Amino acid sequence: MALIRFIIIAVGVYYILKWILKAIFPFLVQKTFSKMQEQAKQQQNQQTKKEGEITIDKTSGKKGDPNKKDVGDYVDYEELD
């Protein structure tokens, strides 16, 4: 008796979740796509420049480890007698 009751409840829960997901999923997809479109429009508006506008992008000269000195290869010489 308990097994039949469990199967009926499991099937009921399955169909209820299936119905809920069918109702909610299109709404979530539409909301996600609209957010992505809005972000793309904002990025495009930020990247467009007016004619004659000058922009200088400064890059910092310090990249990587500040203690690392990039002066070339180290060569160890031996003394000859």
ChimeraX attribute file (.defattr): number of C-alpha atoms within 10 A of each C-alpha:
attribute: neighborCount
match mode: 1-to-1
recipient: residues
	/A:1	5
	/A:2	7
	/A:3	8
	/A:4	9
	/A:5	9
	/A:6	11
	/A:7	11
	/A:8	12
	/A:9	12
	/A:10	12
	/A:11	11
	/A:12	12
	/A:13	12
	/A:14	12
	/A:15	12
	/A:16	12
	/A:17	12
	/A:18	11
	/A:19	11
	/A:20	11
	/A:21	12
	/A:22	11
	/A:23	11
	/A:24	10
	/A:25	11
	/A:26	11
	/A:27	11
	/A:28	11
	/A:29	11
	/A:30	11
	/A:31	12
	/A:32	11
	/A:33	11
	/A:34	12
	/A:35	12
	/A:36	12
	/A:37	12
	/A:38	11
	/A:39	12
	/A:40	12
	/A:41	12
	/A:42	11
	/A:43	11
	/A:44	10
	/A:45	10
	/A:46	9
	/A:47	9
	/A:48	8
	/A:49	10
	/A:50	7
	/A:51	6
	/A:52	6
	/A:53	6
	/A:54	7
	/A:55	7
	/A:56	5
	/A:57	5
	/A:58	6
	/A:59	7
	/A:60	6
	/A:61	6
	/A:62	7
	/A:63	8
	/A:64	7
	/A:65	7
	/A:66	7
	/A:67	6
	/A:68	8
	/A:69	7
	/A:70	6
	/A:71	6
	/A:72	6
	/A:73	6
	/A:74	6
	/A:75	6
	/A:76	6
	/A:77	6
	/A:78	6
	/A:79	5
	/A:80	4
	/A:81	3
